[in-house]
Amino acid sequence: MIEKPTLFFLLGPAGVGKDTLLNKLKKKQYSIKQPLVAHRYLTHAVKENDENHIEMSELDFNRRKEAGLFLFDWEHQNSSYAVGKEVLQWLDAGEHVIVNGSRRYLSTAQKIVPDLVPLWMTISEKVLRKRLIIRARETKKEREQRLEENYELARLKSDKCVSITNDANMKKTIRQILALIEES
């Protein structure tokens, strides 16, 4: 069992189900040791059923960053992302926390919070391709670029990452996370 409050840094390719996982964890209690879901601060519009976020202007984002209010912050595809320092208060209060991270930012995040646990959410290429088609956010060319990018980014996986799979259904994926907390 993980006794110490832990920050889980969720990673995985677009379409793997990270947003769905986080939304389910926010809306239903599966375990008393279930992690709190941290929101991210974003400078781009997020569509319905997208991630747990707070949308803000570049100006507001930069003011908060300059004030030192972010634990993590990074840029990706012309947008800014951050996780607030409030996460540290939640950990200090004895809560496990899960946040939607960034594969490119993982090594930096590990320097800031050395004992964070990277959760690498995996999915077979066949299932991922199907989900990307169903979610219909990208053109066929963009989908193929996503699949190629996901293959390339998989090489960034650290030995410290814990793998969870989401090829079946979300309940099984959630059980994998809870097992890490309850049975470690």
PyRosetta script that sets phi, psi and omega in degrees:
from pyrosetta import init, pose_from_sequence

init()
pose = pose_from_sequence("MIEKPTLFFLLGPAGVGKDTLLNKLKKKQYSIKQPLVAHRYLTHAVKENDENHIEMSELDFNRRKEAGLFLFDWEHQNSSYAVGKEVLQWLDAGEHVIVNGSRRYLSTAQKIVPDLVPLWMTISEKVLRKRLIIRARETKKEREQRLEENYELARLKSDKCVSITNDANMKKTIRQILALIEES")
pose.set_psi(1, 136.1)
pose.set_omega(1, 174.5)
pose.set_phi(2, -78.1)
pose.set_psi(2, 111.2)
pose.set_omega(2, -177.9)
pose.set_phi(3, -83.8)
pose.set_psi(3, -40.2)
pose.set_omega(3, -176.1)
pose.set_phi(4, -79.2)
pose.set_psi(4, 136.3)
pose.set_omega(4, 175.9)
pose.set_phi(5, -55.3)
pose.set_psi(5, 132.4)
pose.set_omega(5, -170.7)
pose.set_phi(6, -124.2)
pose.set_psi(6, 142.3)
pose.set_omega(6, 172.4)
pose.set_phi(7, -97.2)
pose.set_psi(7, 116.7)
pose.set_omega(7, 176.9)
pose.set_phi(8, -96.4)
pose.set_psi(8, 124.2)
pose.set_omega(8, -176.5)
pose.set_phi(9, -104.9)
pose.set_psi(9, 97.8)
pose.set_omega(9, -173.6)
pose.set_phi(10, -76.9)
pose.set_psi(10, 129.1)
pose.set_omega(10, -178.2)
pose.set_phi(11, -132.8)
pose.set_psi(11, 156.7)
pose.set_omega(11, 175.0)
pose.set_phi(12, 157.6)
pose.set_psi(12, 166.5)
pose.set_omega(12, -176.8)
pose.set_phi(13, -68.8)
pose.set_psi(13, 156.6)
pose.set_omega(13, 173.4)
pose.set_phi(14, -56.9)
pose.set_psi(14, 132.5)
pose.set_omega(14, 178.7)
pose.set_phi(15, 93.4)
pose.set_psi(15, -5.2)
pose.set_omega(15, -178.4)
pose.set_phi(16, -72.6)
pose.set_psi(16, -23.1)
pose.set_omega(16, 178.1)
pose.set_phi(17, 114.7)
pose.set_psi(17, 17.5)
pose.set_omega(17, -178.8)
pose.set_phi(18, -60.7)
pose.set_psi(18, -46.9)
pose.set_omega(18, -179.4)
pose.set_phi(19, -62.8)
pose.set_psi(19, -42.5)
pose.set_omega(19, 178.9)
pose.set_phi(20, -62.0)
pose.set_psi(20, -44.1)
pose.set_omega(20, 178.5)
pose.set_phi(21, -59.0)
pose.set_psi(21, -50.2)
pose.set_omega(21, -177.4)
pose.set_phi(22, -64.8)
pose.set_psi(22, -39.4)
pose.set_omega(22, 177.6)
pose.set_phi(23, -63.3)
pose.set_psi(23, -40.3)
pose.set_omega(23, 178.8)
pose.set_phi(24, -66.4)
pose.set_psi(24, -40.4)
pose.set_omega(24, 178.8)
pose.set_phi(25, -66.0)
pose.set_psi(25, -29.7)
pose.set_omega(25, 178.5)
pose.set_phi(26, -73.9)
pose.set_psi(26, -31.1)
pose.set_omega(26, -169.1)
pose.set_phi(27, -98.7)
pose.set_psi(27, -16.1)
pose.set_omega(27, -176.7)
pose.set_phi(28, -142.4)
pose.set_psi(28, 138.9)
pose.set_omega(28, 177.2)
pose.set_phi(29, -90.9)
pose.set_psi(29, 118.5)
pose.set_omega(29, 178.9)
pose.set_phi(30, -99.1)
pose.set_psi(30, -21.7)
pose.set_omega(30, -177.3)
pose.set_phi(31, -161.1)
pose.set_psi(31, 151.3)
pose.set_omega(31, 177.5)
pose.set_phi(32, -70.1)
pose.set_psi(32, -18.0)
pose.set_omega(32, 179.1)
pose.set_phi(33, -99.0)
pose.set_psi(33, 11.9)
pose.set_omega(33, -179.5)
pose.set_phi(34, -60.4)
pose.set_psi(34, 138.4)
pose.set_omega(34, -179.3)
pose.set_phi(35, -70.7)
pose.set_psi(35, 147.0)
pose.set_omega(35, 170.4)
pose.set_phi(36, -71.1)
pose.set_psi(36, 146.3)
pose.set_omega(36, 179.7)
pose.set_phi(37, -97.4)
pose.set_psi(37, 116.8)
pose.set_omega(37, 178.0)
pose.set_phi(38, -82.3)
pose.set_psi(38, 143.1)
pose.set_omega(38, 175.3)
pose.set_phi(39, -89.1)
pose.set_psi(39, 160.8)
pose.set_omega(39, 173.3)
pose.set_phi(40, -110.5)
pose.set_psi(40, 151.7)
pose.set_omega(40, 173.0)
pose.set_phi(41, -96.0)
pose.set_psi(41, 129.7)
pose.set_omega(41, -176.1)
pose.set_phi(42, -130.4)
pose.set_psi(42, 151.1)
pose.set_omega(42, 177.4)
pose.set_phi(43, -106.1)
pose.set_psi(43, 17.5)
pose.set_omega(43, 175.0)
pose.set_phi(44, -129.8)
pose.set_psi(44, 157.1)
pose.set_omega(44, 179.8)
pose.set_phi(45, -68.3)
pose.set_psi(45, 139.8)
pose.set_omega(45, 178.3)
pose.set_phi(46, -114.9)
pose.set_psi(46, 136.9)
pose.set_omega(46, -177.8)
pose.set_phi(47, -77.4)
pose.set_psi(47, 165.4)
pose.set_omega(47, 177.0)
pose.set_phi(48, -54.8)
pose.set_psi(48, 141.7)
pose.set_omega(48, -178.9)
pose.set_phi(49, 67.1)
pose.set_psi(49, 15.1)
pose.set_omega(49, 176.2)
pose.set_phi(50, -83.4)
pose.set_psi(50, -164.6)
pose.set_omega(50, -171.9)
pose.set_phi(51, -67.7)
pose.set_psi(51, 168.2)
pose.set_omega(51, 175.5)
pose.set_phi(52, -75.0)
pose.set_psi(52, 109.8)
pose.set_omega(52, -171.3)
pose.set_phi(53, -149.3)
pose.set_psi(53, 165.2)
pose.set_omega(53, 167.9)
pose.set_phi(54, -124.4)
pose.set_psi(54, 114.4)
pose.set_omega(54, -178.9)
pose.set_phi(55, -82.2)
pose.set_psi(55, 137.2)
pose.set_omega(55, 179.3)
pose.set_phi(56, -148.8)
pose.set_psi(56, 163.7)
pose.set_omega(56, 178.1)
pose.set_phi(57, -73.8)
pose.set_psi(57, 162.4)
pose.set_omega(57, 175.0)
pose.set_phi(58, -58.9)
pose.set_psi(58, -39.9)
pose.set_omega(58, -179.7)
pose.set_phi(59, -60.1)
pose.set_psi(59, -51.1)
pose.set_omega(59, -179.6)
pose.set_phi(60, -63.0)
pose.set_psi(60, -42.7)
pose.set_omega(60, 178.7)
pose.set_phi(61, -58.1)
pose.set_psi(61, -50.3)
pose.set_omega(61, -177.6)
pose.set_phi(62, -64.6)
pose.set_psi(62, -36.5)
pose.set_omega(62, 176.7)
pose.set_phi(63, -62.6)
pose.set_psi(63, -44.1)
pose.set_omega(63, 179.0)
pose.set_phi(64, -65.8)
pose.set_psi(64, -40.1)
pose.set_omega(64, 178.7)
pose.set_phi(65, -62.7)
pose.set_psi(65, -47.8)
pose.set_omega(65, 179.5)
pose.set_phi(66, -62.8)
pose.set_psi(66, -30.1)
pose.set_omega(66, 178.8)
pose.set_phi(67, -79.7)
pose.set_psi(67, -3.6)
pose.set_omega(67, 178.6)
pose.set_phi(68, 75.4)
pose.set_psi(68, 29.3)
pose.set_omega(68, -176.8)
pose.set_phi(69, -88.1)
pose.set_psi(69, -7.2)
pose.set_omega(69, -178.4)
pose.set_phi(70, -102.7)
pose.set_psi(70, 137.6)
pose.set_omega(70, 172.6)
pose.set_phi(71, -79.0)
pose.set_psi(71, -46.4)
pose.set_omega(71, 178.9)
pose.set_phi(72, -128.0)
pose.set_psi(72, 145.8)
pose.set_omega(72, 169.5)
pose.set_phi(73, -154.3)
pose.set_psi(73, 144.4)
pose.set_omega(73, -178.6)
pose.set_phi(74, -154.3)
pose.set_psi(74, 167.9)
pose.set_omega(74, 177.8)
pose.set_phi(75, -113.6)
pose.set_psi(75, 143.9)
pose.set_omega(75, 174.6)
pose.set_phi(76, -157.9)
pose.set_psi(76, 128.3)
pose.set_omega(76, 177.4)
pose.set_phi(77, 48.1)
pose.set_psi(77, 53.5)
pose.set_omega(77, 176.0)
pose.set_phi(78, 63.8)
pose.set_psi(78, 22.4)
pose.set_omega(78, 176.4)
pose.set_phi(79, -130.5)
pose.set_psi(79, 155.5)
pose.set_omega(79, 177.1)
pose.set_phi(80, -106.8)
pose.set_psi(80, 141.1)
pose.set_omega(80, -179.8)
pose.set_phi(81, -128.5)
pose.set_psi(81, 148.1)
pose.set_omega(81, 175.5)
pose.set_phi(82, -155.5)
pose.set_psi(82, 159.1)
pose.set_omega(82, 171.9)
pose.set_phi(83, -123.7)
pose.set_psi(83, 130.2)
pose.set_omega(83, -175.8)
pose.set_phi(84, -75.8)
pose.set_psi(84, 157.2)
pose.set_omega(84, 178.6)
pose.set_phi(85, -67.3)
pose.set_psi(85, -11.9)
pose.set_omega(85, 177.5)
pose.set_phi(86, -58.2)
pose.set_psi(86, -23.1)
pose.set_omega(86, 178.0)
pose.set_phi(87, -58.4)
pose.set_psi(87, -37.0)
pose.set_omega(87, 178.8)
pose.set_phi(88, -64.2)
pose.set_psi(88, -36.0)
pose.set_omega(88, 176.5)
pose.set_phi(89, -65.1)
pose.set_psi(89, -39.8)
pose.set_omega(89, 179.4)
pose.set_phi(90, -63.8)
pose.set_psi(90, -41.6)
pose.set_omega(90, 177.2)
pose.set_phi(91, -64.5)
pose.set_psi(91, -43.4)
pose.set_omega(91, 178.0)
pose.set_phi(92, -61.6)
pose.set_psi(92, -28.1)
pose.set_omega(92, 179.0)
pose.set_phi(93, -81.4)
pose.set_psi(93, 0.6)
pose.set_omega(93, 176.8)
pose.set_phi(94, 93.9)
pose.set_psi(94, 12.3)
pose.set_omega(94, -178.1)
pose.set_phi(95, -97.8)
pose.set_psi(95, 142.1)
pose.set_omega(95, 166.5)
pose.set_phi(96, -76.8)
pose.set_psi(96, 148.3)
pose.set_omega(96, -178.3)
pose.set_phi(97, -134.6)
pose.set_psi(97, 142.0)
pose.set_omega(97, 174.5)
pose.set_phi(98, -124.6)
pose.set_psi(98, 137.2)
pose.set_omega(98, -179.7)
pose.set_phi(99, -134.7)
pose.set_psi(99, 145.1)
pose.set_omega(99, 174.4)
pose.set_phi(100, -75.3)
pose.set_psi(100, 109.2)
pose.set_omega(100, -175.5)
pose.set_phi(101, -94.2)
pose.set_psi(101, -158.2)
pose.set_omega(101, 178.6)
pose.set_phi(102, -139.4)
pose.set_psi(102, 128.9)
pose.set_omega(102, 179.9)
pose.set_phi(103, -61.5)
pose.set_psi(103, -37.5)
pose.set_omega(103, -179.3)
pose.set_phi(104, -70.9)
pose.set_psi(104, -22.1)
pose.set_omega(104, -175.9)
pose.set_phi(105, -98.0)
pose.set_psi(105, -5.6)
pose.set_omega(105, -172.2)
pose.set_phi(106, -53.8)
pose.set_psi(106, -48.5)
pose.set_omega(106, -176.1)
pose.set_phi(107, -63.2)
pose.set_psi(107, -35.7)
pose.set_omega(107, 176.6)
pose.set_phi(108, -67.5)
pose.set_psi(108, -44.4)
pose.set_omega(108, 179.5)
pose.set_phi(109, -59.9)
pose.set_psi(109, -38.5)
pose.set_omega(109, 179.8)
pose.set_phi(110, -67.9)
pose.set_psi(110, -28.0)
pose.set_omega(110, 175.6)
pose.set_phi(111, -72.8)
pose.set_psi(111, -34.4)
pose.set_omega(111, -178.8)
pose.set_phi(112, -76.9)
pose.set_psi(112, -44.0)
pose.set_omega(112, 178.4)
pose.set_phi(113, -126.6)
pose.set_psi(113, 85.2)
pose.set_omega(113, -172.5)
pose.set_phi(114, -57.6)
pose.set_psi(114, -28.9)
pose.set_omega(114, -177.3)
pose.set_phi(115, -97.6)
pose.set_psi(115, 14.7)
pose.set_omega(115, 175.5)
pose.set_phi(116, -65.3)
pose.set_psi(116, 153.2)
pose.set_omega(116, -179.8)
pose.set_phi(117, -109.4)
pose.set_psi(117, 111.5)
pose.set_omega(117, 176.7)
pose.set_phi(118, -74.4)
pose.set_psi(118, 123.4)
pose.set_omega(118, 176.1)
pose.set_phi(119, -102.1)
pose.set_psi(119, 109.9)
pose.set_omega(119, -177.5)
pose.set_phi(120, -95.4)
pose.set_psi(120, 104.1)
pose.set_omega(120, -178.4)
pose.set_phi(121, -83.3)
pose.set_psi(121, 121.7)
pose.set_omega(121, -177.4)
pose.set_phi(122, -111.8)
pose.set_psi(122, 164.9)
pose.set_omega(122, -179.4)
pose.set_phi(123, -159.9)
pose.set_psi(123, 147.1)
pose.set_omega(123, 177.5)
pose.set_phi(124, -70.3)
pose.set_psi(124, 153.1)
pose.set_omega(124, -179.1)
pose.set_phi(125, -60.6)
pose.set_psi(125, -37.3)
pose.set_omega(125, -179.8)
pose.set_phi(126, -61.6)
pose.set_psi(126, -47.9)
pose.set_omega(126, -179.6)
pose.set_phi(127, -68.0)
pose.set_psi(127, -40.8)
pose.set_omega(127, 179.1)
pose.set_phi(128, -62.2)
pose.set_psi(128, -45.6)
pose.set_omega(128, 179.1)
pose.set_phi(129, -58.0)
pose.set_psi(129, -43.9)
pose.set_omega(129, 179.9)
pose.set_phi(130, -62.3)
pose.set_psi(130, -44.5)
pose.set_omega(130, -179.1)
pose.set_phi(131, -66.2)
pose.set_psi(131, -38.4)
pose.set_omega(131, 177.8)
pose.set_phi(132, -63.9)
pose.set_psi(132, -37.7)
pose.set_omega(132, 177.4)
pose.set_phi(133, -66.3)
pose.set_psi(133, -44.9)
pose.set_omega(133, -178.5)
pose.set_phi(134, -64.3)
pose.set_psi(134, -42.6)
pose.set_omega(134, -177.4)
pose.set_phi(135, -72.5)
pose.set_psi(135, -20.3)
pose.set_omega(135, 169.5)
pose.set_phi(136, 52.4)
pose.set_psi(136, 41.2)
pose.set_omega(136, 176.9)
pose.set_phi(137, -92.6)
pose.set_psi(137, -21.3)
pose.set_omega(137, -174.9)
pose.set_phi(138, -122.0)
pose.set_psi(138, 158.4)
pose.set_omega(138, 171.5)
pose.set_phi(139, -74.5)
pose.set_psi(139, 169.9)
pose.set_omega(139, 179.2)
pose.set_phi(140, -58.4)
pose.set_psi(140, -43.5)
pose.set_omega(140, 179.0)
pose.set_phi(141, -62.1)
pose.set_psi(141, -43.7)
pose.set_omega(141, 178.5)
pose.set_phi(142, -64.5)
pose.set_psi(142, -37.5)
pose.set_omega(142, 177.4)
pose.set_phi(143, -61.0)
pose.set_psi(143, -45.7)
pose.set_omega(143, 179.8)
pose.set_phi(144, -64.1)
pose.set_psi(144, -37.8)
pose.set_omega(144, 176.5)
pose.set_phi(145, -64.1)
pose.set_psi(145, -39.9)
pose.set_omega(145, 177.6)
pose.set_phi(146, -60.6)
pose.set_psi(146, -46.2)
pose.set_omega(146, -179.5)
pose.set_phi(147, -62.0)
pose.set_psi(147, -41.5)
pose.set_omega(147, 177.9)
pose.set_phi(148, -66.4)
pose.set_psi(148, -43.6)
pose.set_omega(148, 178.1)
pose.set_phi(149, -60.7)
pose.set_psi(149, -41.5)
pose.set_omega(149, -179.9)
pose.set_phi(150, -63.3)
pose.set_psi(150, -37.8)
pose.set_omega(150, 177.2)
pose.set_phi(151, -63.8)
pose.set_psi(151, -46.3)
pose.set_omega(151, 179.8)
pose.set_phi(152, -63.5)
pose.set_psi(152, -44.0)
pose.set_omega(152, -177.8)
pose.set_phi(153, -68.9)
pose.set_psi(153, -23.0)
pose.set_omega(153, 178.3)
pose.set_phi(154, -60.1)
pose.set_psi(154, -25.3)
pose.set_omega(154, 178.3)
pose.set_phi(155, -69.9)
pose.set_psi(155, -16.2)
pose.set_omega(155, 178.1)
pose.set_phi(156, -79.7)
pose.set_psi(156, -6.5)
pose.set_omega(156, -176.2)
pose.set_phi(157, -60.2)
pose.set_psi(157, 122.2)
pose.set_omega(157, 179.7)
pose.set_phi(158, -78.5)
pose.set_psi(158, 153.0)
pose.set_omega(158, 175.2)
pose.set_phi(159, -63.2)
pose.set_psi(159, -21.2)
pose.set_omega(159, -179.3)
pose.set_phi(160, -81.9)
pose.set_psi(160, -5.7)
pose.set_omega(160, -179.1)
pose.set_phi(161, -73.5)
pose.set_psi(161, 140.3)
pose.set_omega(161, 173.4)
pose.set_phi(162, -100.6)
pose.set_psi(162, 126.0)
pose.set_omega(162, -178.5)
pose.set_phi(163, -89.7)
pose.set_psi(163, 136.8)
pose.set_omega(163, 170.0)
pose.set_phi(164, -128.5)
pose.set_psi(164, 146.3)
pose.set_omega(164, -177.9)
pose.set_phi(165, -112.6)
pose.set_psi(165, 148.2)
pose.set_omega(165, -179.1)
pose.set_phi(166, -132.1)
pose.set_psi(166, 43.5)
pose.set_omega(166, 177.2)
pose.set_phi(167, -83.0)
pose.set_psi(167, -21.3)
pose.set_omega(167, -175.4)
pose.set_phi(168, -98.8)
pose.set_psi(168, -105.8)
pose.set_omega(168, 179.4)
pose.set_phi(169, -126.8)
pose.set_psi(169, 163.0)
pose.set_omega(169, -173.0)
pose.set_phi(170, -65.4)
pose.set_psi(170, -31.4)
pose.set_omega(170, 179.2)
pose.set_phi(171, -60.4)
pose.set_psi(171, -39.1)
pose.set_omega(171, 178.2)
pose.set_phi(172, -66.7)
pose.set_psi(172, -38.3)
pose.set_omega(172, 178.8)
pose.set_phi(173, -65.6)
pose.set_psi(173, -44.1)
pose.set_omega(173, 178.1)
pose.set_phi(174, -62.3)
pose.set_psi(174, -40.6)
pose.set_omega(174, 178.5)
pose.set_phi(175, -61.3)
pose.set_psi(175, -34.1)
pose.set_omega(175, 177.8)
pose.set_phi(176, -63.5)
pose.set_psi(176, -42.1)
pose.set_omega(176, 179.8)
pose.set_phi(177, -67.6)
pose.set_psi(177, -46.0)
pose.set_omega(177, -179.5)
pose.set_phi(178, -64.0)
pose.set_psi(178, -34.4)
pose.set_omega(178, 177.8)
pose.set_phi(179, -64.3)
pose.set_psi(179, -35.7)
pose.set_omega(179, 176.6)
pose.set_phi(180, -60.1)
pose.set_psi(180, -41.3)
pose.set_omega(180, -177.6)
pose.set_phi(181, -76.3)
pose.set_psi(181, -44.8)
pose.set_omega(181, -171.2)
pose.set_phi(182, -86.4)
pose.set_psi(182, -26.0)
pose.set_omega(182, -172.2)
pose.set_phi(183, -115.8)
pose.set_psi(183, 0.9)
pose.set_omega(183, -178.8)
pose.set_phi(184, -72.8)
pose.dump_pdb("model.pdb")
